[in-house]
């Protein structure tokens, strides 16, 4: 991925909500979704977002972590987090996911999950 950012933040959500959000983002008419990490051991997905997102992130059920570069690279084929694998690797995705678009997709995903769970 040329021009890969050296600093980025990571929004982490439960895997079920994250997978729904990926589907919403990929079928929507929005910009696209950036690289996404899957940590099966923790049951989470991590969305790569622009640096500075963590400072204003306030979505319940998710955490946004500032990486500030910390030597982590999105260019390498290996995931930057031990124990995780790429769901959408760099090079197959946009550089980063727009935080506003991600927030909307995560909200829609949460509503879909609540609706599905209330049917049982």
N, C-alpha and C positions, 0 to 999 in steps of 0.2 A: 504494500500500500504506500505509494509515494506521498510524501508530505504528511506522513503520520504524525500526529501530535505527540510531543514528549511529555506533556502534562495533560491529564484528563481526570475526571471524577468517575465514580462507579456507583450507580443506583442498584441496590440489591433488594430483591423481593422474593417471596415464596415462589417456588418453581411453578406451581399451578397457575397463579396469577400472571407470572412472567410469560409462560407459554401462551396463555390467552392473549396477552398484550402483544407478543410477537406476531401472532396470527392477525390481530387487528391492524397492526402497523403494516404488515406485508400486503394485506389486501386493500388497504386504504389508499386514498389518493394523496397522502402526505409525502413528504420528502423521502422517507425511507428509514430503515433501522440500521444503526451502527453495529459494531461487533458486540456479541452477547456471550458471556461466560456461563457455563452450567457447572455448578458444584453439587454433584449428586449426593455426596456425603452429608452436606448441610441442607440439601433440598432447596437450593436457591438458584436464581438467575441473576446475573449482573449485567447491566446495560452501561456501555461506555458513553459518557456524556461530556460536554465541554467543561474545561476547568472553570471553577468558580460556582458551579451548580450547587455544590454542597452547602455553600453559605446561605442559600435561600430555600433549600429543599425542606418541605414540611408535610410531606404526604404520609398519613398514617399507614402503618403496615410495611413501610419501606425505610431504607437507610441509604443516605448518600455519603460516600466517603471521598474525601479529597486525597488524591494521590500525589499531587504536586511533582509529578515526574518520577521521583524516587527510584530512578533507574529502570522503571518498568517500560518495556517497549511493546508496541502493538505491531511491530514489523516482524518480529520473530514468529516462527510457526508454533512455538510452544506457548501455552497460556501463561500470562504473567502472574497467576495465582496458583500456588501448589495445590494439587488435588482437584483442579478444575479442568474442564475441557471446553473448547469453543463450540457453542451451538451455531453461531454465525461468526466465522473467523474473519479477521482482517483480510481485505482483498476481495471478499465476497459480499462485503457490506459497505455502507457509507462510512465515512471517517468517524463520526459520532452521531448519536441520536439526539434530536432536538428535545430539550427537557420539557417544553410546553406540550409538544406532541406526545411524548412519553407519559406525562402526567395524565393527559386525557385518555390515552389507551389503557393505562393502569386503572383509572376510575371506571371505564367501561368494562374492563375485565372483572373487576370486583363486583360490579352489578350483575354481570352474567353468571358469575359463580354463585352469588347469593340466590339468584332466581333459580338456578339449577338445583342448588341444595335444598331450597324450600319445597321442591316438588316431591321430595322423598320423605 
